[in-house]
Amino acid sequence: MVELNLRSPAYLTGTKQFNRLKRACDVVFSSPQPFLFADLSSPAPTSIPSTVQRFPARTATPTVSVLTDIKIPTFAPPVGSVPHGGGKSAEANYHREVWRDWTMEVYEYLSLVLLGADRLRTDDSVDPYLSTYAVEDATVGSVTRVTLRGLITAKWVEEFWATVWELLVGREEWVGMVVQGFDDVPFGPTGKQRGGLEACGNAYTILKLPGDDGVIVWDIAGGQYE
């Protein structure tokens, strides 16, 4: 799949990029090829061309599920831990490392919630030889999970998070959002070609902590070596 932003000034008539694209259409594509033109800022068309109808729809339809009787952490960082600052002493480095370890534990928990893992359920019993995972200082409750899969613009994600933030600001509820890229990405953001285990999109996780304790953001770069 090749995607081109034809709205970019680089593709104006007569530019180098335009001429390269025109030559590709004249020489490389020796047989008719179907093209899909999409304007993500426009509403859905009332009629869909017959050529497009042959391709599977990628409409983002929400799926809502409730995970009941699962362990929920307090989302409170260890006492004395700090995300940054404190100088360069061994003690300060230790407190920062404790905070980083805690954030990775939180990230792991959110990933298990996303998967709906049975390991979080209160009635789950696994031999400690197979799994030693545990949620520290956990309470028992339920989590509502909303999943959307499809072509979603960054603007929509930004507005969605802003709406959720306005609803929960100052409240004791926590909310997390995970945004994942496409499963098969042949090129990275810097233009480097990807393949094998590297061919996966980036992922972003945002967690609003309970009350006014702030927000944690994880930026996970796609690829085996990034």
C-alpha positions as CSV (number, residue, x, y, z in Angstrom):
1,M,0.0,0.0,0.0
2,V,1.3,3.4,-1.0
3,E,-0.1,6.5,0.6
4,L,0.5,10.0,-0.8
5,N,-0.7,13.3,0.6
6,L,-1.7,15.1,-2.6
7,R,-2.6,18.2,-0.6
8,S,1.1,18.8,0.1
9,P,2.7,21.7,-1.8
10,A,5.4,19.2,-2.9
11,Y,2.8,17.7,-5.3
12,L,1.8,20.9,-7.1
13,T,1.8,20.6,-10.9
14,G,5.4,20.8,-12.2
15,T,7.2,20.0,-9.0
16,K,9.7,17.2,-8.8
17,Q,7.4,15.0,-6.7
18,F,4.5,15.6,-9.1
19,N,6.6,14.6,-12.1
20,R,7.9,11.4,-10.3
21,L,4.3,10.4,-9.6
22,K,3.2,11.2,-13.1
23,R,6.1,9.1,-14.5
24,A,5.1,6.2,-12.2
25,C,1.6,6.3,-13.5
26,D,2.8,6.4,-17.1
27,V,5.6,3.9,-17.0
28,V,5.6,1.7,-13.9
29,F,1.8,1.0,-13.8
30,S,1.6,-0.7,-17.2
31,S,-1.9,-2.1,-16.4
32,P,-4.9,-0.3,-14.9
33,Q,-4.7,0.1,-11.1
34,P,-7.5,1.0,-8.6
35,F,-6.9,4.1,-6.6
36,L,-8.7,5.3,-3.4
37,F,-8.9,9.0,-2.8
38,A,-9.9,10.0,0.8
39,D,-10.4,13.3,2.5
40,L,-10.3,12.6,6.2
41,S,-11.6,16.1,7.0
42,S,-14.8,15.7,5.0
43,P,-18.0,13.9,6.1
44,A,-18.7,10.4,4.7
45,P,-20.0,10.5,1.1
46,T,-23.6,9.6,0.4
47,S,-22.7,7.3,-2.4
48,I,-19.6,5.0,-2.7
49,P,-18.1,4.3,-6.1
50,S,-18.3,0.6,-7.2
51,T,-14.5,0.3,-7.2
52,V,-14.3,1.3,-3.5
53,Q,-17.1,-1.1,-2.6
54,R,-14.8,-4.0,-3.4
55,F,-12.5,-3.2,-0.5
56,P,-13.3,-4.0,3.1
57,A,-14.7,-1.1,5.2
58,R,-12.5,0.3,8.0
59,T,-15.2,2.2,9.9
60,A,-14.3,2.8,13.5
61,T,-17.1,1.2,15.4
62,P,-16.9,1.2,19.2
63,T,-17.1,-2.0,21.2
64,V,-18.0,-1.6,24.9
65,S,-17.2,-4.3,27.4
66,V,-17.2,-4.3,31.2
67,L,-14.5,-6.2,33.2
68,T,-16.0,-7.0,36.6
69,D,-14.4,-8.2,39.8
70,I,-10.9,-7.3,38.8
71,K,-8.0,-5.9,40.8
72,I,-7.5,-2.2,40.5
73,P,-4.3,-0.5,41.8
74,T,-4.3,2.8,43.7
75,F,-2.2,4.5,41.0
76,A,-0.2,6.1,43.8
77,P,3.6,6.3,43.2
78,P,5.9,4.9,45.9
79,V,6.7,7.2,48.7
80,G,9.8,9.3,48.0
81,S,9.9,8.5,44.3
82,V,10.1,11.4,41.8
83,P,10.0,11.6,38.0
84,H,12.8,14.0,37.8
85,G,14.9,16.4,39.8
86,G,16.7,15.9,43.1
87,G,20.2,16.3,41.8
88,K,22.8,13.8,40.7
89,S,23.4,11.9,44.0
90,A,23.0,8.2,44.3
91,E,19.9,8.7,46.5
92,A,18.3,11.0,43.9
93,N,19.0,8.5,41.1
94,Y,17.5,5.7,43.2
95,H,14.3,7.7,43.7
96,R,14.0,8.4,40.0
97,E,14.5,4.7,39.1
98,V,11.8,3.7,41.6
99,W,9.4,6.1,39.9
100,R,10.3,4.7,36.4
101,D,9.9,1.1,37.6
102,W,6.5,2.0,39.0
103,T,5.3,3.7,35.7
104,M,6.3,0.5,33.8
105,E,4.2,-1.6,36.3
106,V,1.3,0.8,35.6
107,Y,1.9,0.4,31.9
108,E,1.8,-3.4,32.2
109,Y,-1.4,-3.2,34.1
110,L,-3.1,-1.1,31.5
111,S,-1.9,-3.5,28.8
112,L,-3.5,-6.4,30.7
113,V,-6.8,-4.4,31.0
114,L,-6.6,-3.8,27.2
115,L,-6.3,-7.6,26.7
116,G,-9.0,-8.4,29.3
117,A,-6.5,-10.8,30.9
118,D,-7.9,-13.3,33.4
119,R,-4.8,-12.7,35.6
120,L,-6.5,-9.5,36.9
121,R,-9.6,-11.3,38.1
122,T,-10.0,-11.9,41.8
123,D,-11.0,-15.5,41.3
124,D,-8.0,-16.2,39.1
125,S,-5.7,-18.8,40.5
126,V,-2.4,-19.6,38.7
127,D,0.4,-21.6,40.0
128,P,3.2,-19.2,41.2
129,Y,5.6,-21.2,39.2
130,L,3.8,-20.1,36.0
131,S,3.1,-16.5,36.9
132,T,4.1,-14.3,39.8
133,Y,2.3,-11.2,38.6
134,A,0.3,-9.4,41.3
135,V,-1.4,-6.0,41.7
136,E,0.0,-4.4,44.8
137,D,-2.4,-2.7,47.2
138,A,-5.3,-3.5,44.9
139,T,-9.0,-2.9,45.4
140,V,-11.8,-4.8,43.7
141,G,-14.0,-3.1,41.2
142,S,-15.0,-3.0,37.5
143,V,-13.5,-1.3,34.5
144,T,-15.4,-0.2,31.3
145,R,-13.4,-0.8,28.2
146,V,-14.2,1.0,24.9
147,T,-12.4,-0.3,21.8
148,L,-12.4,1.3,18.4
149,R,-10.6,-0.2,15.4
150,G,-10.4,1.6,12.1
151,L,-9.1,4.7,10.4
152,I,-9.1,7.4,13.0
153,T,-7.5,10.8,12.6
154,A,-5.1,12.4,15.1
155,K,-7.5,15.4,15.4
156,W,-10.4,13.1,16.4
157,V,-8.2,11.4,19.1
158,E,-7.2,14.8,20.5
159,E,-10.8,16.1,20.7
160,F,-12.0,12.8,22.2
161,W,-9.4,13.0,25.0
162,A,-10.2,16.7,25.6
163,T,-13.8,15.7,26.1
164,V,-13.0,12.9,28.5
165,W,-10.6,15.2,30.4
166,E,-13.4,17.8,30.9
167,L,-15.7,15.2,32.3
168,L,-13.3,13.8,34.8
169,V,-11.0,16.7,35.8
170,G,-10.8,16.9,39.6
171,R,-12.7,13.7,40.1
172,E,-11.3,10.5,41.7
173,E,-11.9,8.3,38.7
174,W,-9.0,7.4,36.5
175,V,-9.0,6.9,32.7
176,G,-6.5,5.6,30.2
177,M,-6.4,5.8,26.5
178,V,-4.2,3.6,24.2
179,V,-3.7,4.6,20.5
180,Q,-1.9,2.1,18.3
181,G,-0.7,2.5,14.7
182,F,-1.1,0.0,11.9
183,D,0.2,-3.5,12.3
184,D,2.2,-3.4,9.0
185,V,4.2,-0.2,8.5
186,P,6.9,-0.5,5.8
187,F,8.6,2.8,6.6
188,G,9.3,4.6,9.9
189,P,8.7,8.3,10.7
190,T,12.2,9.2,9.5
191,G,11.9,7.3,6.2
192,K,13.8,4.2,7.3
193,Q,12.5,1.1,5.7
194,R,11.1,-1.5,8.1
195,G,10.6,-5.2,7.8
196,G,9.9,-8.3,9.9
197,L,9.5,-7.4,13.6
198,E,10.2,-3.8,12.8
199,A,7.1,-3.4,10.7
200,C,4.7,-2.1,13.3
201,G,3.3,1.3,14.0
202,N,4.0,3.4,17.1
203,A,1.7,3.3,20.1
204,Y,0.8,6.0,22.6
205,T,-0.7,5.5,26.1
206,I,-2.2,8.3,28.2
207,L,-3.3,7.8,31.8
208,K,-5.2,10.4,33.9
209,L,-4.4,9.7,37.5
210,P,-7.2,9.9,40.1
211,G,-8.0,13.4,41.4
212,D,-5.5,16.1,40.4
213,D,-2.4,13.9,40.5
214,G,-1.6,14.6,36.9
215,V,-1.2,12.6,33.7
216,I,1.4,10.0,32.5
217,V,2.2,9.6,28.8
218,W,4.1,6.6,27.3
219,D,5.4,7.0,23.8
220,I,6.3,3.5,22.4
221,A,8.2,3.6,19.2
222,G,7.3,0.8,16.8
223,G,9.9,-1.6,15.6
224,Q,12.3,-4.2,17.1
225,Y,15.3,-1.8,17.3
226,E,13.7,1.5,18.2
